[in-house]
Amino acid sequence: MSDRKLHPETLALHAGWRADPTTGAVAPPIYQTTSYQFESAEHAADLFALRKLGNIYTRLGNPTTDILEQRLTALEGGAAALAVASGQAASAFAIQNLARAGDNIVSSTDLYGGTWNLFANTLRDQGIEVRFVDPEDPQAFARATDERTRAYYAETLPNPKLSVFPIAEVAEIGRKLGVPLIVDNTAAPLLARPLEHGAAIVVYSTTKYIGGHGTSIGGVIIDGGNFDWTAHPERSPTLNTPDPSYHGAVWAEAAKPLGPIAYILRARTVLLRDLGAALSPFNAFQILQGLETLPLRITRHSENAAAVAKALSASPGVTRVIHPSVQTGLQRERADRYLSGGYGGLVGFELAGGREAGRKFIGALKLFYHVANIGDARSLAIHPASTTHSQLSAEEQAATGVSDGYVRLSIGLEHIDDILADLTQALAAAK
């Protein structure tokens, strides 16, 4: 449409799609198909040999999903993307694409409970060690690195701790050592741009703010195209050694004619092909619909959340409020450095009465929904210690920022007066 760089508000509506060339339809269609007609035997052979890119089977790719991938790539400033069935699949694939049995990654302790469990247990069962370090000190990542370290992992705005991760500091450490930084930006879409600060890979649960309406599960991995996988080939053997599942292809070399997409090409042609966590075309369409209004919604989420944090700070039954707007010192400096246009829609707080007060508070809510999701247009609340983080030990819960009295709020788009009124009456009931 234009040679000049478009703004996020415009990309969210136009990137990756203009109109159907046959019908002129403006809205992206849902290509509800499993398979695609090949033009010839030669065309089919070229697709399977990766001499050409195109549609083979919806487990590998789909035209509706491709529009979503292109749009998110443009918004993030990356090279290419892979949409998958869930945010959890995105996190797993992001690591499995680089690490094999006997390898390790270094991860921030500040993680969503499901990711912690994936890293501490399921990946461990697959032979991949995850070493958890406190991101307060970026050098902790360097100290935990050895010759089998394949990646660093973090959340920009970790749920539930809400202390912004030092992206540039850790990314710089990793690049010197040949270790890519993978950043989960689920809680801060548009507010943070990890690739611009040195991250190599960005993952999202598109279920959350990107979809925005609590209707469709999905995830995405975005390849920044900004990491030289061949500079330290021993660090990335999955991309620099022959792959027997693809006739000995060396992905760092095989991808060169297609662009700087070795990482995402392998994720699609190996992991998505073999493990099959494909995003349905219908969910891709639903997520695209949500993405169109993300720039408007994330602003309102942030405004309402900041107002909630301010009100909770003045509540006598609340011992601590967790939100970047009330942080000080290094935490606030990082929030202001990496977040632009708002601090996101999540707010945490601790009740003086502990677990019992948390139970009463949740039970008294009328407007807020008691659900495990975040990033919905509606306001949501949950008690993590007994739900999302309940599989973690007491020590692991403490490391992620969860206490018995901790309540997490995902602030929606309702009028702020109605949100505050519901919180006020629930807090009174929790005393």
Phi, psi and omega per residue, in radians:
M1 nan -0.556 -3.062
S2 -2.736 2.599 3.081
D3 -1.384 -0.341 -3.126
R4 -1.466 2.788 -3.107
K5 -1.223 2.236 -3.121
L6 -1.524 2.662 -3.141
H7 -1.394 2.772 -3.120
P8 -0.975 -0.682 -3.138
E9 -1.030 -0.597 -3.141
T10 -1.397 -0.751 3.134
L11 -1.068 -0.644 -3.129
A12 -1.071 -0.393 -3.137
L13 -1.766 -0.485 -2.926
H14 -2.111 -0.390 -3.026
A15 -1.104 2.358 3.044
G16 1.464 -0.110 -3.085
W17 -2.838 2.402 3.046
R18 -2.088 -1.017 3.112
A19 -2.903 2.726 3.105
D20 -1.220 2.195 -3.060
P21 -1.159 -0.373 -3.121
T22 -1.580 -0.849 -3.053
T23 -1.748 -0.342 -3.050
G24 1.431 0.090 -3.132
A25 -1.018 2.321 -3.108
V26 -1.470 -0.726 3.131
A27 -1.257 2.377 3.087
P28 -1.019 2.317 3.128
P29 -1.379 2.804 3.023
I30 -1.638 1.936 3.105
Y31 -1.525 1.493 -3.061
Q32 -1.505 1.299 -3.103
T33 -2.463 2.647 3.068
T34 -1.574 -0.579 -2.918
S35 -2.331 2.955 -3.031
Y36 -2.431 2.369 -3.136
Q37 -1.214 2.225 3.076
F38 -1.453 2.548 -3.115
E39 -1.223 -0.552 -3.108
S40 -2.913 3.033 3.081
A41 -1.112 -0.639 3.126
E42 -1.161 -0.723 3.116
H43 -1.055 -0.782 3.127
A44 -1.083 -0.757 -3.135
A45 -1.106 -0.687 3.129
D46 -1.133 -0.676 3.128
L47 -1.154 -0.797 -3.110
F48 -1.208 -0.473 3.126
A49 -1.576 0.016 3.135
L50 1.149 0.328 3.022
R51 -1.275 -0.415 3.032
K52 -2.354 2.630 3.048
L53 -1.760 2.427 -3.134
G54 3.130 -2.992 -3.050
N55 -1.555 2.270 3.112
I56 -2.083 -0.913 -3.014
Y57 -2.801 2.451 -3.000
T58 -1.171 -0.285 3.004
R59 -1.123 -0.489 -3.140
L60 -1.649 -0.509 -3.111
G61 3.075 2.758 -3.056
N62 -2.626 2.505 -3.092
P63 -1.031 -0.644 3.089
T64 -1.161 -0.787 3.118
T65 -1.102 -0.631 3.132
D66 -1.072 -0.653 3.098
I67 -1.103 -0.775 3.095
L68 -1.056 -0.772 3.137
E69 -1.086 -0.754 3.135
Q70 -1.142 -0.694 -3.091
R71 -1.184 -0.755 3.135
L72 -1.218 -0.598 3.055
T73 -1.064 -0.781 3.132
A74 -1.126 -0.748 -3.140
L75 -1.114 -0.629 -3.063
E76 -1.529 -0.252 -3.094
G77 1.337 0.574 -3.114
G78 -1.753 -2.923 -3.117
A79 -1.806 -0.607 -3.126
A80 -2.936 2.856 -3.100
A81 -2.452 2.796 3.053
L82 -2.289 2.033 3.063
A83 -1.514 2.437 -3.108
V84 -2.342 3.136 -2.937
A85 -1.236 -0.381 -3.112
S86 -2.828 2.885 3.041
G87 -1.124 -0.584 3.116
Q88 -1.142 -0.688 3.074
A89 -1.130 -0.656 3.114
A90 -1.086 -0.773 3.128
S91 -1.108 -0.756 -3.124
A92 -1.149 -0.843 -3.134
F93 -1.080 -0.677 -3.109
A94 -0.993 -0.652 3.123
I95 -1.457 -0.805 -3.081
Q96 -1.115 -0.368 3.119
N97 -1.243 -0.299 -3.109
L98 -2.072 -0.528 -2.992
A99 -1.907 2.426 3.069
R100 -2.044 3.050 3.074
A101 -0.976 2.273 -3.099
G102 1.719 -0.254 3.108
D103 -1.567 3.015 3.078
N104 -2.476 2.797 2.931
I105 -2.206 2.783 3.068
V106 -1.954 2.179 -3.063
S107 -2.139 2.582 2.963
S108 -1.096 2.546 3.041
T109 -1.253 -0.364 -3.014
D110 -1.487 1.543 -3.019
L111 -2.366 2.712 2.909
Y112 -1.044 2.491 -3.046
G113 -1.015 -0.669 3.127
G114 -1.137 -0.640 3.101
T115 -1.206 -0.728 3.107
W116 -1.005 -0.812 -3.114
N117 -1.133 -0.699 3.066
L118 -1.004 -0.810 -3.077
F119 -1.270 -0.774 -3.019
A120 -1.351 -0.423 -3.040
N121 -2.132 -1.052 -3.033
T122 -1.151 -0.821 3.099
L123 -1.137 -0.615 3.091
R124 -1.069 -0.700 3.103
D125 -1.130 -0.418 3.101
Q126 -1.549 0.028 3.090
G127 1.591 0.149 3.123
I128 -1.804 2.060 3.139
E129 -1.486 2.384 3.034
V130 -2.012 2.121 -3.134
R131 -1.767 2.031 -3.089
F132 -1.579 2.298 3.104
V133 -2.326 2.697 3.127
D134 -1.366 2.085 -3.096
P135 -1.266 -0.084 3.074
E136 -0.978 -0.595 3.108
D137 -2.001 1.775 -3.117
P138 -0.991 -0.541 -3.125
Q139 -1.147 -0.252 3.076
A140 -1.061 -0.514 3.110
F141 -1.178 -0.736 3.119
A142 -1.116 -0.726 -3.107
R143 -1.146 -0.501 -3.116
A144 -1.547 -0.028 -3.073
T145 -1.506 2.394 2.968
D146 -2.350 -2.948 -3.035
E147 -1.215 -0.234 3.126
R148 -1.817 0.190 3.107
T149 -1.367 2.209 -3.042
R150 -1.917 -0.314 -3.124
A151 -2.914 2.755 2.896
Y152 -1.864 2.624 -3.082
Y153 -2.421 2.449 3.131
A154 -2.791 2.880 2.973
E155 -1.883 2.347 3.130
T156 -0.998 -0.992 3.140
L157 -2.101 1.482 -2.926
P158 -1.123 2.401 3.129
N159 -1.797 1.984 0.339
P160 -1.913 0.056 -2.967
K161 -1.240 -0.565 3.052
L162 1.064 0.559 3.005
S163 -1.839 2.007 -3.009
V164 -1.088 2.360 -3.072
F165 -1.333 2.484 3.121
P166 -1.358 1.358 -2.977
I167 -1.038 -0.949 -3.043
A168 -1.107 -0.696 -3.104
E169 -1.099 -0.810 -3.114
V170 -1.298 -0.642 3.103
A171 -1.066 -0.684 3.141
E172 -1.158 -0.728 3.082
I173 -1.029 -0.806 -3.103
G174 -1.138 -0.725 -3.109
R175 -1.128 -0.612 3.088
K176 -1.132 -0.541 -3.101
L177 -1.689 -0.111 -3.082
G178 1.445 0.373 -3.106
V179 -1.894 2.089 -3.134
P180 -1.354 2.568 3.055
L181 -1.707 2.180 3.055
I182 -1.810 2.208 -3.083
V183 -2.115 2.186 2.999
D184 -1.491 1.962 -3.067
N185 -1.847 0.393 -3.033
T186 -0.930 -0.739 -3.036
A187 -1.489 -0.043 -3.064
A188 -2.425 0.748 3.125
P189 -1.095 2.431 -3.095
L190 1.222 -0.534 3.129
L191 -1.288 -0.619 3.129
A192 -2.161 2.567 3.125
R193 -2.238 1.441 -3.025
P194 -0.994 -0.622 -3.105
L195 -1.093 -0.584 3.135
E196 -1.220 -0.288 3.136
H197 -1.827 0.183 3.035
G198 1.888 -0.137 3.076
A199 -1.075 2.600 3.140
A200 -1.664 -0.602 -3.066
I201 -2.349 2.450 3.052
V202 -2.131 2.375 3.057
V203 -2.117 2.661 3.097
Y204 -2.405 2.547 2.708
S205 -1.554 1.853 -3.132
T206 -1.292 -0.142 3.027
T207 -0.990 -0.551 -2.970
K208 -1.493 -2.093 -2.995
Y209 -1.111 -0.576 -3.078
I210 -1.144 -0.876 3.028
G211 -1.219 -0.879 2.890
G212 1.406 -0.087 -3.046
H213 -2.233 0.187 3.054
G214 1.122 0.572 -3.097
T215 -1.977 -0.415 -2.931
S216 -2.490 2.240 3.088
I217 -1.445 2.404 3.090
G218 -2.997 2.922 3.091
G219 -2.638 2.904 3.110
V220 -2.624 2.565 3.014
I221 -2.060 2.240 -3.119
I222 -2.025 2.136 3.118
D223 -1.519 2.087 -3.110
G224 -1.190 -0.377 -3.086
G225 1.141 0.288 -3.026
N226 -2.025 0.194 -3.101
F227 -2.051 2.254 -3.129
D228 -1.504 1.750 -3.075
W229 -1.271 -0.255 -3.109
T230 -1.674 -0.140 -3.109
A231 -1.168 -0.624 3.079
H232 -2.274 1.266 -3.000
P233 -1.023 -0.506 -3.140
E234 -1.184 -0.357 3.129
R235 -1.344 -0.438 -3.049
S236 -2.257 1.165 -3.088
P237 -1.105 -0.491 -3.141
T238 -1.119 -0.429 -3.109
L239 -1.809 -0.189 -3.015
N240 -2.137 0.092 3.066
T241 -2.175 2.699 -3.078
P242 -1.013 2.369 3.139
D243 -1.736 1.918 -3.091
P244 -1.120 -0.362 -3.132
S245 -1.384 -0.124 3.105
Y246 -2.339 0.858 3.059
H247 0.964 0.627 3.082
G248 1.363 0.338 3.135
A249 -1.090 2.393 2.994
V250 -1.802 1.909 -2.900
W251 -1.098 -0.640 3.140
A252 -1.080 -0.487 3.105
E253 -1.618 -0.735 -3.084
A254 -1.092 -0.521 -3.086
A255 -1.422 -0.258 -3.010
K256 -0.945 -0.744 3.119
P257 -1.132 -0.314 -3.088
L258 -1.710 -0.183 -3.113
G259 2.054 -3.090 -3.095
P260 -1.394 1.076 -3.008
I261 -2.210 0.495 -3.104
A262 -0.984 -0.759 -3.083
Y263 -1.097 -0.894 -3.044
I264 -1.300 -0.499 3.100
L265 -1.139 -0.759 3.099
R266 -1.156 -0.696 3.131
A267 -1.017 -0.672 -3.125
R268 -1.318 -0.856 -2.972
T269 -1.425 -0.285 3.111
V270 -1.933 -1.082 -3.032
L271 -1.231 -0.858 -3.121
L272 -1.173 -0.680 3.090
R273 -1.049 -0.815 -2.982
D274 -1.542 -0.587 -3.091
L275 -1.721 -0.402 2.903
G276 1.302 0.415 3.140
A277 -1.435 1.109 -3.057
A278 -1.439 2.464 3.041
L279 -1.363 2.323 3.131
S280 -1.228 2.562 3.107
P281 -1.007 -0.643 3.139
F282 -1.113 -0.769 3.113
N283 -1.144 -0.632 3.073
A284 -1.041 -0.742 3.104
F285 -1.098 -0.796 3.137
Q286 -1.070 -0.725 -3.135
I287 -1.185 -0.646 3.052
L288 -1.051 -0.695 3.110
Q289 -1.082 -0.748 3.102
G290 -1.143 -0.696 -3.101
L291 -1.035 -0.559 -3.102
E292 -1.048 -0.534 -3.105
T293 -1.854 0.093 -3.120
L294 -0.943 -0.776 -3.126
P295 -1.027 -0.608 3.099
L296 -1.301 -0.780 -3.049
R297 -1.186 -0.733 -3.055
I298 -1.127 -0.517 3.072
T299 -1.167 -0.805 -3.138
R300 -1.175 -0.718 3.069
H301 -0.964 -0.802 -3.073
S302 -1.170 -0.746 3.136
E303 -1.094 -0.818 -3.128
N304 -1.147 -0.684 -3.126
A305 -1.146 -0.690 3.115
A306 -1.101 -0.673 3.111
A307 -1.169 -0.670 3.097
V308 -1.138 -0.766 3.132
A309 -1.040 -0.717 3.126
K310 -1.125 -0.754 -3.128
A311 -1.173 -0.735 -3.139
L312 -1.134 -0.569 3.131
S313 -1.095 -0.402 -3.138
A314 -1.712 0.051 -3.095
S315 -1.514 2.245 -3.083
P316 -1.170 -0.395 -3.126
G317 -1.500 -0.036 -3.088
V318 -1.843 2.149 -3.116
T319 -1.535 -0.438 -3.137
R320 -2.744 2.475 3.064
V321 -1.993 2.357 -3.121
I322 -1.993 1.838 3.124
H323 -2.906 2.451 -3.094
P324 -0.959 -0.516 -3.094
S325 -1.172 -0.368 -3.129
V326 -1.892 0.074 3.108
Q327 -1.378 2.793 3.113
T328 -2.334 3.039 3.047
G329 1.095 -2.454 -3.062
L330 -1.091 -0.665 3.127
Q331 -1.041 -0.783 -3.137
R332 -1.197 -0.660 3.109
E333 -1.045 -0.767 3.130
R334 -1.168 -0.694 3.110
A335 -1.050 -0.781 -3.116
D336 -1.256 -0.480 3.123
R337 -1.303 -0.730 -2.975
Y338 -1.761 -0.293 3.137
L339 -1.904 2.373 -3.128
S340 -2.352 2.219 3.110
G341 1.633 0.087 3.116
G342 2.567 2.937 -3.103
Y343 -1.864 0.222 3.108
G344 1.551 3.070 -3.006
G345 -1.797 0.118 -3.122
L346 -1.699 2.435 3.071
V347 -2.384 2.314 3.032
G348 -2.013 2.693 3.033
F349 -2.727 2.751 -3.140
E350 -2.004 2.336 -3.140
L351 -1.652 2.463 -3.106
A352 -1.060 -0.526 -3.075
G353 -1.481 0.103 3.066
G354 1.176 -2.556 -3.029
R355 -1.043 -0.719 -3.116
E356 -1.151 -0.690 3.093
A357 -1.151 -0.659 3.088
G358 -1.082 -0.723 3.118
R359 -1.092 -0.777 -3.142
K360 -1.142 -0.717 -3.137
F361 -1.063 -0.858 -3.131
I362 -1.057 -0.740 -3.111
G363 -1.168 -0.423 -3.078
A364 -1.553 -0.225 -3.103
L365 -1.123 2.454 3.133
K366 -2.028 -0.744 3.139
L367 -1.459 -0.787 -3.130
F368 -1.168 2.473 3.018
Y369 -1.577 2.474 3.096
H370 -1.658 1.559 -3.087
V371 -2.423 2.918 -3.077
A372 -1.575 -0.092 -3.091
N373 -1.400 2.902 2.913
I374 -2.344 2.921 3.031
G375 1.351 0.209 3.108
D376 -1.364 2.737 3.038
A377 -1.090 -0.463 3.132
R378 -1.555 2.721 3.065
S379 -1.375 2.397 -3.026
L380 -2.287 2.674 3.118
A381 -2.522 2.600 3.088
I382 -2.728 2.748 3.081
H383 -1.857 1.675 -2.972
P384 -1.018 -0.649 -3.053
A385 -1.039 -0.522 -3.117
S386 -1.812 0.031 -3.077
T387 -2.340 -1.589 -2.989
T388 -1.098 -0.491 -3.110
H389 -2.000 0.286 -3.035
S390 -1.233 -0.381 3.121
Q391 -1.358 -0.201 -3.121
L392 -1.469 2.644 3.048
S393 -1.232 2.955 3.128
A394 -1.049 -0.677 3.133
E395 -1.181 -0.707 3.122
E396 -1.183 -0.675 3.079
Q397 -1.061 -0.780 3.141
A398 -1.081 -0.678 -3.126
A399 -1.133 -0.575 -3.139
T400 -1.525 -0.094 3.093
G401 1.720 0.280 -3.101
V402 -1.813 2.210 3.033
S403 -2.063 3.003 -3.132
D404 -1.057 -0.590 -3.089
G405 -1.672 0.162 -3.067
Y406 -1.404 2.313 3.049
V407 -2.145 2.355 3.098
R408 -1.873 2.289 3.084
L409 -1.982 2.396 2.939
S410 -1.942 1.872 -2.992
I411 -1.442 2.252 -3.057
G412 -1.639 -2.702 -3.007
L413 -1.817 0.145 3.134
E414 -1.134 2.960 3.052
H415 -1.109 2.385 -3.040
I416 -1.062 -0.567 3.125
D417 -1.109 -0.671 3.137
D418 -1.236 -0.664 3.089
I419 -1.077 -0.848 -3.100
L420 -1.153 -0.612 3.135
A421 -1.113 -0.739 -3.136
D422 -1.172 -0.712 3.116
L423 -1.122 -0.703 -3.110
T424 -1.080 -0.796 -3.107
Q425 -1.253 -0.560 3.108
A426 -1.225 -0.660 3.084
L427 -1.119 -0.675 3.106
A428 -1.102 -0.649 -3.140
A429 -1.270 -0.367 -3.087
A430 -1.486 -0.126 -3.096
K431 -1.201 nan nan
